[in-house]
Amino acid sequence: MVIYRSGTMKSVTLIADDLSATDRLGQLLAEHLPPGSVVSLVGTLGAGKTTLVQSVAQHLGIDRSEVSSPTFVLIHEYEGDKPVYHFDAYRLDSAEAFSQLGPDDYFEGDGISFVEWGDKYPSVLPAMYLEIRIEIPAGTDKRFFCVTGCGGYAEVISTLRSIYQSHGI
């Protein structure tokens, strides 16, 4: 079960007790992120960044088992109802190295771009992006998803807040 927790107009924190709750968040993101969305995923190794991308991809008609971490290849492209572009900045050593991947071409397209470790090089991200920080409280299997609109995404934040408040998902 995912529970809504306090947030501002620009952010909301959602708590996922299990993988099915993470999957529900992925479904909602697949339904409500507009084409051209850029999502920065932030969290420790094993926090669930790739798992969340797998869930979004599945709800966009992409076989979940095809979605894997792009740590060693740096970017994966998946075709679905909306294309999914999955970057990983973890192994990159500079913003310039990230820029050389040509992210602007993806960010300006009709797909949804996910950047794992997007906080490493925020200067490469567009002016408007959604940041999802994933935290795991010590001694639990829960995931806290702090979803923040940077330069926009107020409608997505409002929708997530509304759905979680009214349905207690």
N, C-alpha and C positions, 0 to 999 in steps of 0.2 A: 504494500500500500504506500502511496506517496501522499505526504501531508504538506499543505501549504504552510509556510512560515513567513514572518514579517518581511517586508521589502519596501522599497520606495517606488515611485512611478517608473524609474528606470531599471529596477531590479526586483527579482523575486527569488526566494530560496525554496527549493522543493526537496523533500526528503524521500528517498527511495529505500524501502525496507528490503527489497529483493530484486532479482533480475526482471521479473514481470513488470515492476513499477518503472524500471529504467526503460523497458520496452515501450511502455505507455507514453513516457516522455518523448521517446524517439518517434512514435506515431504522431504525437501532437506537433512536433517540429516538422515532420514530413508534410503534414496537412497545412500548417500555418506559415512556414517560412516562404517568402516570395522568391521567385527566380532571381538569381543574382545575389542571394544572401551569402555572407561570409561569416563563418562561426569559428572563433578562436577557442580551442579546448585547452584548458589548463588543469593540471593535476599531476600527482606523483606517478611514477611507474606503477602500472597495475590498478590505477584509480578507476578505469572504465571508459577512457576516451574512445578507444577503438570499438568497444562494445556499444557505445551510444551511436557511433557512426553506422555500425552494422544494423542497428535497429531502425534508424532513419532510412537507410538504403533498402531494407526489407519492405518497409511501408511505401517505398517508391517503386516497387516491382523488381528489385535487384535481389538475386539470390544471396542471402546473408552469408553463406559459407564462402562466397567469392571475395568478401570484404576482409582484408587483412591489414595489419599495421604497415604503413609505408616507411618505417624507420630506415630500411636499407636501400629502398628505391626512391625515396623522397616524395613521390607522388603516384597515386593510383587514380585512374579514371574509370567510372562505372556509368553505363547507360541504363536509365530507367525512365519512369514518368517524367522526372527531371534528372538531368545528369548530376552525378555526385563526384566532386573532386576532393581527394583526400591527401593533404600534405602532411609532412612531418618535419619540423624544424629542429628536432632534438640533436641530430648529428651535424647540423650546419654550424660553421664557425663564425659567420658574420651575416649582417643584413644584406651585404652585397651578394653573398653566396645564395641567399634566399631569393633575392631579386633576379638572379641569373636563371632561376627556374621558370621565369615568365609568369608569375602569379597574376599580374594585372589582366592578362588575356583570359584567365579563368574567372577572376573576380568580376569582370565586366560582362561575362556570358550569362546564359539563362539557367545555369545549374546552381547547385548549392556547394559552396567550398568550405571544407573543414580543415583547419590548420591546428594540428596537435602541437603543443608547446608554442602556441602563437604569441605568448607573452615574452618570448626570447627576443623577438625583433618586431615590436609593435609599429615601428616606422614603415614597415613594408605592407602592413595591413591598410585597407582603405579607410577613409574618414568615418565611414559608417560600418560597424560590424557588431555581431552579438558575441559576447564572451560568456562561456560556461566554465566556471571553476568547479571542479569536483573534489570534494573532501571526504575522507573516511575517518569518522571519529574513532579514536583508539578503543580497541576491544570490541568493536562491532563489525557487522557486515553491511551496515547502512551506507548510503551515499548521500551526501548533501550536494545538490546542484544549485549553485548561485548563478542565476542567469541575469546578465546585465546588458542593456542596450547601450552601446558606445556610439554616440552621434546619431542615434535613431532607434528603431525597433520598439518604440513605445507601444504600438498596436500588438505586437507579438507578446510583449511582457504582460500587457493588460489581458489579452486572451488567455494566456497560461494561468494568470492569477484568478481570473473569473472561473475557468474550468475547474481548477483545483479547489477553489472555495465552494463552488456549488455542488460538485460531485464527490469531493473527498476522496479522490482517486489515489 
